[in-house]
Structures are given as C-alpha cells and as structure tokens.
C-alpha cells in the first residue's frame, strides 16, 4: 500500500458538505469530493484518483494546493472562459461600437489603425493576430469589391475587348 494522502483541516466536514451542495459545475464538485474523501478517509492517491476518475497527479496537485492555500485553492475559474483575454466580450463590443459609428459616417478603418487604438485602450502592445481574432469574433468582415480578379490576365482581357467591339460593329 502506498503513502496515504491526507487533507488539512482548513474546513470542517460539514462545511465541505455544504460547499458540495451549492450549485456548481461538475469539475468544481469533484474537487470538493476529493478533498472530502482525503479528509474523512485518507487513502493513497492512486485509489482516490481511480474512485473519482482523475489522474494520480491531479489528486496530488489538488490536495497539495488545498493544504497550502486552503479553500481558495479550489475556487479557481476552471477550464475555458477566456482566462487570458485582454477584454471581456462586453468591453470588446463597446470598443468596436466606436468604430461602427465611424464606419456609419463612411470612414474606412484599417487593421493597423484598430491595432493602435486597441493598444492605446489597453496600455500594452498586442499582436496583429489578436486584432483579427477580435474582428472575427464579432463578425466584422471586409466588404469591398476587388479591383480585379487575382487570376485574371490583363492581356487576355484586352483581346476579348477588341473582339467584342468588332462583333458589335458588324451588327
């Protein structure tokens, strides 16, 4: 049998059970269940990991953080949720509303200009791909016609113009 994994007594068993009864996502509930198990009936980390469907490393990491930091270690934002975003979605929308007003007046805005405005707004430099993802996230699209098709051949177009004019003159 391996080394027994124990949780510190930061909270009583009833306090932990009360936190487990609160409406939270499953991953948060599972964290509290692991701490409860390590507090009530300490056992080796592989056994706890198998019981709750997580890795042994996750159990070690979770209980170690709980023992050092207390309940605050379990109340982290969790997976996803744009944790490293510069602005939340509402603030991004407000930032772009100013540009929409200018666009309504007929002003054309380039990505370089939006990037510089965003950097001034945030007070730090941002990568150009950040601006493109911001515009894509809010469904901004470049809507202007190309002056000519990429694969078009100017010489071939001139030949067609000449032949179409001669055909028109014959009739």
ROKERO-880321 format. One record per residue (C-alpha): residue in one letter; x, y, z; residue number from 1; chain. Coordinates in Angstrom, 1 decimal, padded with zeros to 4 digits. Example, Ala and Ser with C-alpha at 12.3 -4.5 7.8 and 13.67 -1.06 7.14 Angstrom:
BEGIN
ATOM residu     px     py     pz num chaine
ATOM      A  012.3 -004.5  007.8   1      A
ATOM      S  013.7 -001.1  007.1   2      A
//
This chain:
BEGIN
ATOM residu     px     py     pz num chaine
ATOM      X  000.0  000.0  000.0   1      A
ATOM      X  001.3  003.5 -000.9   2      A
ATOM      X  001.7  006.6  001.0   3      A
ATOM      X -001.6  007.9  002.5   4      A
ATOM      X -002.9  011.2  001.1   5      A
ATOM      X -004.5  013.5  003.8   6      A
ATOM      X -006.1  016.9  003.5   7      A
ATOM      X -005.5  019.7  006.1   8      A
ATOM      X -008.3  020.7  008.4   9      A
ATOM      X -009.0  024.2  006.9  10      A
ATOM      X -012.7  023.5  006.9  11      A
ATOM      X -014.8  021.1  008.9  12      A
ATOM      X -016.5  018.1  007.2  13      A
ATOM      X -019.9  019.8  007.4  14      A
ATOM      X -018.6  023.0  005.8  15      A
ATOM      X -017.2  020.9  002.9  16      A
ATOM      X -020.5  019.1  002.6  17      A
ATOM      X -022.3  022.5  002.5  18      A
ATOM      X -020.0  023.6 -000.3  19      A
ATOM      X -020.7  020.4 -002.2  20      A
ATOM      X -024.4  021.1 -002.0  21      A
ATOM      X -024.1  024.5 -003.7  22      A
ATOM      X -024.9  024.6 -007.4  23      A
ATOM      X -021.5  024.4 -009.1  24      A
ATOM      X -020.1  022.8 -012.2  25      A
ATOM      X -019.2  019.2 -012.0  26      A
ATOM      X -015.4  019.8 -012.1  27      A
ATOM      X -015.7  022.0 -009.0  28      A
ATOM      X -017.9  019.5 -007.2  29      A
ATOM      X -015.4  016.7 -008.0  30      A
ATOM      X -012.6  018.8 -006.4  31      A
ATOM      X -014.6  019.1 -003.2  32      A
ATOM      X -015.4  015.4 -003.3  33      A
ATOM      X -011.7  014.6 -003.5  34      A
ATOM      X -010.9  016.9 -000.5  35      A
ATOM      X -013.8  015.4  001.5  36      A
ATOM      X -012.5  011.9  000.8  37      A
ATOM      X -009.0  012.8  001.7  38      A
ATOM      X -010.2  014.4  005.0  39      A
ATOM      X -012.7  011.7  006.1  40      A
ATOM      X -010.9  008.5  005.0  41      A
ATOM      X -007.3  009.2  003.9  42      A
ATOM      X -006.0  006.7  001.4  43      A
ATOM      X -003.3  006.5 -001.3  44      A
ATOM      X -003.6  009.0 -004.2  45      A
ATOM      X -004.0  006.2 -006.9  46      A
ATOM      X -007.0  004.9 -005.0  47      A
ATOM      X -008.6  008.3 -004.8  48      A
ATOM      X -007.8  009.0 -008.4  49      A
ATOM      X -009.4  005.8 -009.5  50      A
ATOM      X -012.5  006.4 -007.4  51      A
ATOM      X -013.1  009.9 -008.9  52      A
ATOM      X -011.9  009.3 -012.5  53      A
ATOM      X -008.9  011.7 -012.4  54      A
ATOM      X -005.1  011.1 -012.6  55      A
ATOM      X -002.9  010.5 -009.6  56      A
ATOM      X -001.1  013.7 -010.5  57      A
ATOM      X -004.3  015.7 -010.3  58      A
ATOM      X -005.0  014.3 -006.8  59      A
ATOM      X -001.5  015.2 -005.6  60      A
ATOM      X -001.7  018.6 -007.1  61      A
ATOM      X -005.2  019.4 -005.8  62      A
ATOM      X -004.5  018.2 -002.2  63      A
ATOM      X -001.1  019.9 -002.1  64      A
ATOM      X -002.7  023.3 -003.2  65      A
ATOM      X -005.6  022.8 -000.7  66      A
ATOM      X -003.1  022.1  002.2  67      A
ATOM      X -001.0  025.2  001.3  68      A
ATOM      X -003.7  027.7  000.3  69      A
ATOM      X -006.9  026.4  001.9  70      A
ATOM      X -010.4  026.6  000.2  71      A
ATOM      X -009.2  029.4 -002.1  72      A
ATOM      X -007.2  026.9 -004.0  73      A
ATOM      X -010.3  025.1 -005.1  74      A
ATOM      X -012.3  028.2 -006.1  75      A
ATOM      X -010.3  029.0 -009.3  76      A
ATOM      X -012.0  030.0 -012.6  77      A
ATOM      X -011.6  026.5 -014.0  78      A
ATOM      X -011.2  025.4 -017.6  79      A
ATOM      X -012.0  027.7 -020.5  80      A
ATOM      X -013.7  031.0 -020.0  81      A
ATOM      X -011.2  033.3 -021.8  82      A
ATOM      X -008.9  033.5 -018.8  83      A
ATOM      X -006.1  035.3 -020.6  84      A
ATOM      X -008.3  037.7 -022.7  85      A
ATOM      X -007.4  041.3 -022.8  86      A
ATOM      X -011.1  042.4 -022.6  87      A
ATOM      X -014.3  040.5 -021.8  88      A
ATOM      X -016.9  040.3 -024.6  89      A
ATOM      X -018.9  043.2 -023.5  90      A
ATOM      X -015.9  045.5 -023.3  91      A
ATOM      X -014.8  044.3 -026.8  92      A
ATOM      X -018.3  045.2 -028.1  93      A
ATOM      X -018.1  048.7 -026.6  94      A
ATOM      X -014.6  049.2 -028.1  95      A
ATOM      X -015.9  048.2 -031.5  96      A
ATOM      X -019.1  050.4 -031.2  97      A
ATOM      X -017.0  053.5 -031.6  98      A
ATOM      X -015.6  052.1 -034.8  99      A
ATOM      X -019.1  051.2 -036.0 100      A
ATOM      X -020.2  054.8 -035.6 101      A
ATOM      X -017.2  056.0 -037.6 102      A
ATOM      X -018.0  053.3 -040.3 103      A
ATOM      X -021.6  054.6 -040.5 104      A
ATOM      X -020.2  058.0 -041.3 105      A
ATOM      X -018.2  056.5 -044.2 106      A
ATOM      X -014.8  056.3 -042.6 107      A
ATOM      X -012.6  053.4 -043.7 108      A
ATOM      X -010.6  051.8 -040.9 109      A
ATOM      X -007.6  049.5 -041.3 110      A
ATOM      X -006.4  046.8 -039.0 111      A
ATOM      X -003.2  048.8 -038.3 112      A
ATOM      X -005.4  051.6 -037.1 113      A
ATOM      X -007.6  049.3 -035.0 114      A
ATOM      X -004.4  047.7 -033.5 115      A
ATOM      X -003.0  051.1 -032.5 116      A
ATOM      X -006.3  052.1 -030.9 117      A
ATOM      X -006.6  048.8 -029.1 118      A
ATOM      X -003.0  049.2 -027.8 119      A
ATOM      X -003.8  052.7 -026.5 120      A
ATOM      X -007.0  051.4 -024.9 121      A
ATOM      X -005.2  048.5 -023.2 122      A
ATOM      X -002.0  050.3 -022.4 123      A
ATOM      X  000.2  047.5 -023.8 124      A
ATOM      X  001.2  046.1 -027.2 125      A
ATOM      X -000.9  043.4 -028.9 126      A
ATOM      X -000.1  041.1 -031.7 127      A
ATOM      X -001.9  041.7 -035.1 128      A
ATOM      X -003.5  038.3 -034.9 129      A
ATOM      X -005.3  039.5 -031.7 130      A
ATOM      X -007.0  042.2 -033.7 131      A
ATOM      X -008.0  039.8 -036.5 132      A
ATOM      X -009.5  037.3 -033.9 133      A
ATOM      X -011.3  040.2 -032.2 134      A
ATOM      X -012.9  041.3 -035.5 135      A
ATOM      X -013.7  037.7 -036.4 136      A
ATOM      X -015.3  037.1 -033.0 137      A
ATOM      X -017.7  040.0 -033.5 138      A
ATOM      X -018.3  039.0 -037.2 139      A
ATOM      X -016.6  042.0 -038.8 140      A
ATOM      X -015.8  041.3 -042.4 141      A
ATOM      X -014.0  043.2 -045.1 142      A
ATOM      X -016.8  044.0 -047.6 143      A
ATOM      X -015.4  045.8 -050.6 144      A
ATOM      X -015.0  044.6 -054.2 145      A
ATOM      X -011.6  043.7 -055.5 146      A
ATOM      X -010.4  045.9 -058.3 147      A
ATOM      X -009.7  042.8 -060.4 148      A
ATOM      X -009.6  039.1 -060.0 149      A
ATOM      X -006.4  037.6 -058.7 150      A
ATOM      X -006.1  035.1 -061.6 151      A
ATOM      X -007.1  037.5 -064.3 152      A
ATOM      X -004.8  038.1 -067.2 153      A
ATOM      X -004.8  041.8 -068.4 154      A
ATOM      X -003.7  040.8 -071.9 155      A
ATOM      X -006.4  038.3 -072.3 156      A
ATOM      X -009.0  040.8 -071.2 157      A
ATOM      X -007.8  043.3 -073.8 158      A
ATOM      X -008.1  040.7 -076.5 159      A
ATOM      X -011.6  040.0 -075.5 160      A
ATOM      X -012.5  043.7 -075.5 161      A
ATOM      X -011.2  044.0 -079.0 162      A
ATOM      X -013.1  041.1 -080.4 163      A
ATOM      X -016.3  042.0 -078.7 164      A
ATOM      X -016.1  045.5 -080.1 165      A
ATOM      X -015.6  044.2 -083.7 166      A
ATOM      X -018.6  041.9 -083.2 167      A
ATOM      X -020.8  044.7 -082.1 168      A
ATOM      X -019.7  046.9 -085.0 169      A
ATOM      X -020.7  044.2 -087.5 170      A
ATOM      X -024.3  044.2 -086.4 171      A
//
